[in-house]
Amino acid sequence: MIHAVTAPFSAALTVVLMLLAIAAGAVLLFGAFALIGPALALLFAGIGAAVQGIGRLPRLTARGCLRLGQQVVVWLPGPRRWHRWVARHPKAAQGARMRLVRRRRVAPALLQEVFVNTTTSEAVRVAVVRRCTELGGVAQVMPTVARDWWPNAFAWPLTYADDAVLVQQALRNCLRLKDRTVLRSGYARLAQLAGPEVVWAMELEYAGSLERMDPVVRGSMQAGDTDVLLKWLD
């Protein structure tokens, strides 16, 4: 009799316990997903990006491969013919030429080839001139450039040389090519090499009168102060 009465309660208790176990399992499962969800998201995102990258491989252009090759060969110790290709080829990337110029060991002939290449940017030419200063000067590293006449594209980079005569000659060619504000850095370099008097005389000759002179140069001249010019060094 007792068994007959308690049997329904026992079955109900069993059902309740099963429901509680299922609920606890669900909570644990959702908690686990909450913990590993971000990691799974990152994993799936990485897989998706890799798949997309593989899908883009056929679309790599010859130009992209060429630029990658230039970046690699510039940092290699040889063969030198690759370095000369970067220096000479009209399609060589400016970044590759800049890295070539900044190599710890670079042949002077390569520096000149980079400089005189008509497709070399002004920024790279400035880097060449500055590197020449480290290697003995423009006259020693690029004697042809320092000695012979050169196009206007060479003028501004040569104002970064360490030779006062060369800087003065190059700066004269820039007076009508560059903005007056830009010219001040060239004047500052010339003043550092040859003194402010050379700068004052050049600007006065170019302007034609004291009133028409560049205000910075005129102020330096009137105050007899070189520091006003040297503040424009870059």
C-alpha positions as CSV (number, residue, x, y, z in Angstrom):
1,M,0.0,0.0,0.0
2,I,2.8,2.4,1.0
3,H,4.7,1.5,-2.1
4,A,1.6,2.3,-4.2
5,V,1.3,5.7,-2.6
6,T,5.0,6.7,-2.9
7,A,5.5,5.4,-6.4
8,P,4.0,8.5,-8.1
9,F,6.1,10.8,-5.9
10,S,9.2,8.9,-6.7
11,A,8.5,9.2,-10.4
12,A,7.8,12.9,-10.1
13,L,11.0,13.4,-8.2
14,T,13.0,11.5,-10.8
15,V,11.5,13.8,-13.5
16,V,12.3,16.9,-11.5
17,L,15.9,15.8,-11.0
18,M,16.3,15.0,-14.7
19,L,14.9,18.5,-15.6
20,L,17.3,20.1,-13.1
21,A,20.2,18.1,-14.6
22,I,19.2,19.2,-18.1
23,A,18.9,22.8,-16.9
24,A,22.4,22.6,-15.2
25,G,23.9,21.1,-18.3
26,A,22.4,23.9,-20.4
27,V,23.8,26.6,-18.1
28,L,27.2,25.0,-18.2
29,L,27.0,24.7,-22.0
30,F,26.0,28.3,-22.5
31,G,28.7,29.4,-20.1
32,A,31.3,27.5,-22.0
33,F,30.1,29.1,-25.2
34,A,30.3,32.5,-23.6
35,L,33.9,31.8,-22.6
36,I,35.1,30.3,-25.9
37,G,32.8,32.3,-28.2
38,P,35.3,35.2,-28.8
39,A,38.1,32.7,-29.4
40,L,36.0,30.8,-31.9
41,A,35.0,34.1,-33.6
42,L,38.7,35.0,-34.0
43,L,39.4,31.6,-35.3
44,F,36.7,31.7,-37.9
45,A,37.6,35.2,-38.9
46,G,41.2,34.1,-39.4
47,I,40.1,31.2,-41.5
48,G,37.8,33.5,-43.5
49,A,40.7,36.0,-44.1
50,A,43.0,33.2,-45.2
51,V,40.4,31.9,-47.6
52,Q,39.9,35.4,-49.0
53,G,43.7,35.9,-49.3
54,I,44.0,32.7,-51.2
55,G,41.2,33.9,-53.5
56,R,43.1,37.0,-54.3
57,L,46.3,35.2,-55.3
58,P,45.4,34.8,-58.9
59,R,44.8,38.6,-59.0
60,L,48.4,39.5,-58.1
61,T,49.7,41.8,-60.9
62,A,53.1,41.7,-62.5
63,R,53.7,45.1,-61.0
64,G,53.1,43.9,-57.5
65,C,55.5,41.0,-57.9
66,L,58.1,43.4,-59.4
67,R,57.8,45.8,-56.4
68,L,58.1,42.8,-54.0
69,G,61.2,41.6,-55.8
70,Q,62.8,45.1,-55.7
71,Q,62.3,45.3,-51.9
72,V,63.9,41.9,-51.5
73,V,67.0,42.3,-53.7
74,V,67.9,45.7,-52.4
75,W,68.6,44.3,-48.9
76,L,70.5,41.2,-50.3
77,P,74.3,41.4,-50.4
78,G,74.3,40.5,-54.1
79,P,74.3,40.1,-57.0
80,R,75.2,43.7,-57.7
81,R,73.4,43.6,-61.1
82,W,70.1,43.7,-59.2
83,H,71.2,46.8,-57.3
84,R,72.1,48.4,-60.6
85,W,68.8,47.4,-62.1
86,V,67.0,49.3,-59.3
87,A,69.3,52.3,-59.8
88,R,68.8,52.4,-63.6
89,H,65.4,51.0,-64.5
90,P,62.8,53.7,-65.1
91,K,60.1,51.5,-63.5
92,A,62.0,50.9,-60.3
93,A,60.1,51.9,-57.2
94,Q,61.3,55.0,-55.3
95,G,61.1,53.1,-52.0
96,A,63.5,50.5,-53.4
97,R,65.9,53.3,-54.5
98,M,65.7,54.9,-51.1
99,R,66.6,51.7,-49.4
100,L,69.5,51.2,-51.9
101,V,70.9,54.6,-51.1
102,R,70.6,53.9,-47.3
103,R,72.4,50.6,-47.5
104,R,75.3,50.4,-45.1
105,R,77.6,49.4,-47.9
106,V,76.7,51.1,-51.2
107,A,79.0,51.6,-54.2
108,P,79.5,55.3,-55.1
109,A,78.8,54.5,-58.7
110,L,75.3,53.3,-57.7
111,L,74.7,56.6,-55.9
112,Q,75.5,58.5,-59.0
113,E,73.3,56.3,-61.2
114,V,70.4,56.8,-58.8
115,F,70.9,60.5,-58.8
116,V,71.1,61.1,-62.5
117,N,68.2,58.8,-63.4
118,T,65.5,61.0,-64.8
119,T,62.8,59.0,-63.0
120,T,64.4,59.4,-59.5
121,S,62.3,61.6,-57.1
122,E,63.6,64.7,-55.5
123,A,63.4,63.1,-52.1
124,V,65.6,60.2,-53.2
125,R,68.1,62.7,-54.8
126,V,68.3,64.6,-51.5
127,A,69.0,61.3,-49.7
128,V,71.8,60.6,-52.2
129,V,73.5,64.0,-51.6
130,R,73.3,63.5,-47.8
131,R,74.8,60.0,-48.2
132,C,77.6,61.5,-50.3
133,T,78.4,63.8,-47.4
134,E,79.0,60.7,-45.2
135,L,81.2,59.1,-47.9
136,G,83.5,62.1,-48.6
137,G,81.3,64.7,-50.3
138,V,79.5,65.1,-53.7
139,A,82.7,66.1,-55.5
140,Q,84.4,62.8,-54.5
141,V,81.4,60.4,-54.9
142,M,79.7,62.0,-57.9
143,P,82.5,64.0,-59.6
144,T,80.6,64.2,-62.9
145,V,77.5,65.8,-61.2
146,A,79.7,68.2,-59.2
147,R,81.8,69.2,-62.2
148,D,79.4,69.3,-65.2
149,W,76.3,71.3,-65.9
150,W,73.1,69.6,-64.8
151,P,69.3,70.1,-65.3
152,N,67.1,72.0,-62.9
153,A,65.9,68.8,-61.4
154,F,69.3,68.4,-59.8
155,A,69.5,71.9,-58.4
156,W,67.5,71.6,-55.2
157,P,69.0,68.3,-54.0
158,L,72.5,69.7,-54.5
159,T,71.7,72.5,-52.0
160,Y,72.1,69.7,-49.4
161,A,75.8,69.2,-50.3
162,D,78.7,70.0,-48.0
163,D,80.4,72.2,-50.6
164,A,79.7,75.9,-50.2
165,V,80.5,76.7,-53.9
166,L,78.3,73.9,-55.1
167,V,75.4,74.8,-52.8
168,Q,75.6,78.5,-53.9
169,Q,75.6,77.5,-57.5
170,A,72.7,75.1,-57.0
171,L,70.7,77.7,-55.0
172,R,71.0,80.3,-57.7
173,N,69.3,77.9,-60.0
174,C,66.5,77.4,-57.5
175,L,65.6,81.1,-57.0
176,R,62.9,80.9,-59.7
177,L,62.0,77.3,-59.1
178,K,61.1,77.2,-55.5
179,D,58.8,79.0,-53.1
180,R,60.4,81.7,-51.0
181,T,59.6,79.8,-47.8
182,V,61.2,76.6,-49.2
183,L,64.3,78.6,-50.2
184,R,64.9,79.6,-46.6
185,S,66.2,76.2,-45.7
186,G,68.6,76.4,-48.7
187,Y,69.8,79.8,-47.5
188,A,70.2,78.4,-44.0
189,R,72.5,75.6,-45.3
190,L,74.5,78.1,-47.3
191,A,74.9,80.4,-44.3
192,Q,76.1,77.5,-42.2
193,L,78.8,76.6,-44.8
194,A,79.9,80.1,-46.0
195,G,78.5,82.6,-43.6
196,P,75.4,84.9,-43.8
197,E,77.1,87.5,-45.9
198,V,76.9,85.2,-49.0
199,V,73.2,84.7,-48.4
200,W,72.5,88.4,-47.9
201,A,74.4,89.3,-51.1
202,M,72.6,86.6,-53.2
203,E,69.1,87.6,-52.0
204,L,69.8,91.3,-52.5
205,E,71.1,90.7,-56.0
206,Y,68.0,88.5,-56.8
207,A,65.4,90.9,-55.2
208,G,66.9,94.1,-56.6
209,S,66.2,96.2,-53.5
210,L,66.1,95.9,-49.7
211,E,62.4,96.3,-49.6
212,R,61.8,93.3,-52.0
213,M,64.1,90.9,-50.1
214,D,62.8,87.9,-48.3
215,P,61.7,89.2,-44.8
216,V,63.7,86.5,-43.0
217,V,66.9,87.2,-44.9
218,R,66.4,91.0,-44.6
219,G,65.8,90.7,-40.9
220,S,69.0,88.7,-40.5
221,M,70.9,91.2,-42.6
222,Q,69.6,94.2,-40.6
223,A,70.3,92.6,-37.3
224,G,73.6,91.0,-38.3
225,D,72.2,87.8,-36.9
226,T,72.9,84.3,-38.4
227,D,70.6,82.5,-36.0
228,V,67.5,83.9,-37.7
229,L,68.5,82.0,-40.8
230,L,69.8,78.9,-39.1
231,K,66.3,78.3,-37.5
232,W,65.2,77.3,-41.0
233,L,67.6,74.3,-41.3
234,D,65.8,71.1,-42.1
